[in-house]
Amino acid sequence: VFGGTAHVKINTFSLCHECGGSGAQGGAQPATSPDCHGQGYMQKVGRTMLGQMMTSAPSERCEGHGTIIQNPCPSC
């Protein structure tokens, strides 16, 4: 408020040297989720007395990312 100085320490993320940030072992790329086809969410249709209701929810298999890592990197 009165022109003071403060030192702040900030932790940042860095890329894993083993997988290059992909999260997959051996530098492989994550595969597209077969359930949501890479969208990350699933649409479900339910029938009620008033008609059809459509809801969207994150895909359970890929947890909303749209990709699946078959062999995770052991380092990260």
C-alpha positions as CSV (number, residue, x, y, z in Angstrom):
1,V,0.0,0.0,0.0
2,F,2.8,2.4,0.9
3,G,5.3,1.3,-1.7
4,G,6.8,-1.7,0.2
5,T,8.8,-4.5,-1.4
6,A,8.1,-8.2,-0.9
7,H,9.9,-11.3,-2.1
8,V,7.7,-14.1,-3.3
9,K,8.7,-17.7,-4.0
10,I,6.6,-19.3,-6.7
11,N,6.9,-23.1,-7.5
12,T,6.5,-23.8,-11.2
13,F,6.0,-27.1,-13.1
14,S,8.6,-28.4,-15.5
15,L,8.5,-31.0,-18.2
16,C,9.6,-34.6,-17.4
17,H,12.9,-35.4,-19.1
18,E,11.9,-39.0,-19.6
19,C,8.6,-38.6,-21.4
20,G,8.8,-35.0,-22.6
21,G,5.6,-34.1,-20.9
22,S,3.3,-36.6,-22.7
23,G,2.9,-38.7,-19.6
24,A,3.5,-41.9,-21.6
25,Q,6.4,-44.2,-21.2
26,G,9.1,-44.3,-23.9
27,G,8.0,-41.0,-25.6
28,A,4.8,-42.6,-26.9
29,Q,1.8,-40.3,-27.4
30,P,-1.5,-40.8,-25.5
31,A,-4.3,-42.6,-27.5
32,T,-7.6,-41.1,-28.3
33,S,-10.4,-42.4,-25.9
34,P,-12.6,-44.8,-27.8
35,D,-15.6,-43.9,-25.6
36,C,-15.8,-40.2,-26.2
37,H,-13.7,-40.1,-29.5
38,G,-11.4,-37.4,-28.0
39,Q,-14.2,-35.0,-26.9
40,G,-13.7,-35.7,-23.2
41,Y,-17.4,-35.9,-22.4
42,M,-20.3,-38.2,-23.1
43,Q,-23.9,-37.3,-23.9
44,K,-26.7,-39.4,-22.4
45,V,-30.3,-39.3,-23.3
46,G,-32.9,-40.2,-20.6
47,R,-36.6,-40.5,-21.0
48,T,-39.0,-38.8,-18.5
49,M,-42.7,-38.1,-18.4
50,L,-42.1,-34.7,-19.9
51,G,-40.0,-36.0,-22.8
52,Q,-36.3,-36.7,-23.5
53,M,-33.6,-35.1,-21.4
54,M,-30.0,-34.9,-22.7
55,T,-27.2,-34.5,-20.3
56,S,-23.4,-34.2,-20.8
57,A,-20.9,-35.6,-18.3
58,P,-17.1,-36.1,-18.4
59,S,-16.1,-39.5,-19.8
60,E,-15.3,-42.0,-17.1
61,R,-12.5,-43.7,-18.9
62,C,-10.5,-40.6,-19.8
63,E,-11.8,-38.4,-16.9
64,G,-12.6,-35.6,-19.3
65,H,-9.2,-35.4,-21.0
66,G,-10.1,-37.1,-24.3
67,T,-7.0,-39.2,-24.3
68,I,-5.8,-42.4,-22.5
69,I,-2.3,-43.2,-21.5
70,Q,-1.7,-46.9,-22.1
71,N,1.7,-47.1,-20.4
72,P,2.2,-44.3,-17.9
73,C,5.7,-42.8,-17.4
74,P,7.3,-44.3,-14.2
75,S,9.1,-41.0,-13.4
76,C,6.2,-38.7,-13.3
